Amino acid sequence: MKQLLILYLFLVYNLAFAQLKVVSWNIENLGKSKSDSTITYIANTLKDYDVVALQEVVAGYGGTQAVAKLAEELNIKGSKWDYAVSEPTTGSSYKTERYAFLWKTSKVKKIGKAWLEKKYSLEIDREPFYCTFNYNEKAVTLVNFHAITKSKQPETEIKYFKFLPLEYPLLNLLFIGDFNCPQSHTVFNPLKKMGFASAFKNQKTTLKKECKKKECLASEFDNIWYNTNKIKISKKEAIHFYEDFKSQEKAREVSDHIPIWVEISLN
């Protein structure tokens, strides 16, 4: 009886303090151009995480199919996965694309439908893709985003992010993706004043075309912004997947960005 009580308390403790592993990856043109072996490699890279946010899913034929194929690959690796793919983004001044979420159904439950940002879709070229998940009886809404390129001044659309917590006051927003802008930029100051912090600082996430003096990364673009009053991060890492390849050229067949992940608990 005593052993059963100890086991019960152990399980309750681990359930209460379990962590959720969330990963973000700009996969660069995820579509029919990705080979089966590349999809398998991506699945092997992502299989140990709980929720995946992908940017740069091809808007046309092949994008949604590639996400489905990735989910199939993940499903044969020990856990049941589900996924959601956005409609194409609506901005007309730059390349339209889709976003995707994939998640382990044993870890989280999706609440309602995922949706593209409506109110600021004209101001933000590739409007964010939202999905709310229930984890351990608490909810978190991931805001998946891919900004316009640095040359087009992504800060001109990131500045609208300060309005999103007010637009969704009942949601615990976690901004995740490729901002094409370093976390030190002043455009993020309003979010910081609202209690948000970047998970990564001074972490370069884009691949150079060639490594120079063992330096293979170029720019500090990808990040995860979280509300410090509602979310605690216990661990964070960048995945240097390019080290698995003999050359940058081969690595860039997978993506020109590296994935980043955090381990979170919800307050």
N, C-alpha and C positions, 0 to 999 in steps of 0.2 A: 504494500500500500504506500509506504514511504517512497519507494522508488518511482511509483506512478505519479505521486505528487511532485517529486523533483523533476520528472520528465515534463509534466504539465507546465510547471513554472518556467522551465527552460524554453519550451515552445512559445509560451506567452511572451516571455522576455524578448526572444528573437523576433517575434512578429511585431512587437511594439517598436523595436529599435532597428528593424531591418532597413537596409538602404536600397535606394533605387538608382540603377546605373543608366544614365542618359547620354547618348552619343550623337554628335552632329558631324555631317560630312557633306561637303560640296563634291559631288561625285563626278562632275564634269561630263555633261552630255550623256547621261545614263539613258541608253536607248539601244537600237538595233546594232550600233557600231561596237558595243561591248560583246566580246566573245564569251562563250560558255565558260571557258576557263577563268576569265576575268570575273564573271558573276560568282563563280565558285570561290575565288579568292576573296572577293568582297564579303561573301557570306561567312567565310572562315574568320575574317577580321572582326565581324560584327556579332557573332553568335553568342558571345559571353555577356552582352549587354541586354538591358531590359526594354528600353525604348530608343528607337532610332529616328532621327530627323535628317532627311536628305534634301539637298538643293540641286538644282540643274538637272531635273528629270526632263527629258525631251518632250516638248509640247505635242508634237505630231505623232504619227504612228511609230510604235516601238518603245515609247517612254513608259506607258502604263504596263505594257507587256514585260518590260525589263524588271519593273518592280515586282510583278507577279512571279516572275522566274526567280528573283532573289528571295521572295517569301518561300517559294517551293524549296529552294536550297537550304534555307534556314530551318524549315520544318523537318528535314531529314537529319538534323544534327542534335536531336534530343529534346527540343521544346516546341510547343505549338505557337505559331506566329500568325498574326493578322496584320492587315495593312490598309491604309487609306491614301489615295492619290488625289491631288487637287485638280480642279479644272485649270486650263491654261490661264496664266496671269493676263490681265487686260491692258497693261500699258502698251502704248503704240510707239513710243519713242525709242524703245530698245528691244532686245530679243525677249520674246515671251517664252515661258517655260512652265513646268509643273513642279510642285513640291510633293514629298511623300513622307508618311510616318509608317513605321513598322514597330510592332510591340509583341512581347510575350504575353499571351492571354492568361497565363498563370500568375503573372505579376501585377498587371493592371487591367482595368476595364474601361473601355471608351465610353464617355458620357455624351449622348446625343450625336449630332453630325459634326464633322469637321467643316470649316468654312474659310473662305478667303475674305480678307478685310474689305468691308463695303464702303464705309464713310470716307476713308482716305485713299481709295483706289486710284483717284486722279492725281493725287499728290505723290503717291508712292508707286513707282513704275511697275515693279513686280511685287504687288501687294502681299502682305504676310498671310500665311496659312495657319489657322488655329485648330488645335485639337485638345479637348479636355479629357484627362484620365483620372480615374479613381484609384488611389493607391493607399492601402492600409486605412480605409474609411476616410481619406482626405483627398481633396481634388487639387490638381495642378493643370494649368493650361499652357501648353507649349506654343510659342509663336515663332513659326519657322519662316526665315527671311533670307533673301538674297538681294543685296543692294546693287544698284548700278555701279559700273566700274569706277575706279579712282579718278580717271580722266574726266568723267562726267559729274564729278563732285557728289558722292553719295551722301554727304552731310546735308544736302538740300532736301533729301527725303527722310533721313534719319531724324531730323529735327521734329518730325511729327510723332515720333514715338513717345514723347513726353505727354501726349494727349491720350494714349491708349489705356494707361491705368485708370484714368478718369472715365473713359468711354466704357470700360468693363470693371466697375468698382467691386463687383462680387467675385471676380475671378483672380486667382493667384497666377499671375503671368510670369512665364519664364521665356525670355527672348533668346533665341538660339539660331545660329547660322553664320552666313558669310556677310559681314558688314562692309567689306572693302574699305575699311577705315579702322585705324588703331583705337584701342580703348582710351588712350590718353587724349584723344581729340575733344575739344571743348563742346562739341555737339552733344556729348553724353552727360554734361554737367547737370542738366535738369533732372535726368533719371537718377543720377547720384544723389541729388538733393532730396529725392523722393524715397531714398533708402535702397536703391538698386546698386549692385556692385558687379564688376566683371569677374568671372571665375579665373580668367587668365590675364596676366600682365607680362608684357615683353616676350610673348610666345609667338614666334613666326609660324605661319601655317601654310604658306604657298610654296610650291616647289620651283626652284630655279631650273632652267633648261639644262644646266651643267653644274655639278658641284665644283666649288673653287676653294681650295685649301680646306677641304672637308666640310665646308659650309654649303649645305644643300637647300636651305630654306631662304625665302626672300622677304615676305611681307607679313605683318601682324594683322590679319584680316578677320579670321574666324574667332568667334567668342560666344560665351553664354552669360547673359545678364539675369540676375536673380534678385528677388526682394529679400534682403537680409533679415527682415522682420518675420518672414513667413517660411523661409527655406534655409537650411543649413547644409553646407558642402563639407563633406568629410574627406573627400579625395578628388583629385583632378589630374588628368594626364593628357598629353598629346601622343598620338600613335604614329611613330616614325616608320610607316609601312615601307617607305622607299628603300629602307635598309635590307629588305628581302630580295631586292633586285640587283642585277649586275650593273645596271646603268640607270641614269635618270630618265632616259628615253623610254626604257621598258616600264619604269615605275609610272611615268606619266600616261601610259596606256590605260592605267587604272584611274588616275585622277591627277590634277595639278594642285590639289590641296590635300593636306593630311587630316584625318579625323581627330576630334577632340572629345573628351568625355568627362563627366562629373558623376560623383556618387552623392546623392542628396537624401535628406530626410525632411519631411514637412512638419512645421511647427503646429 
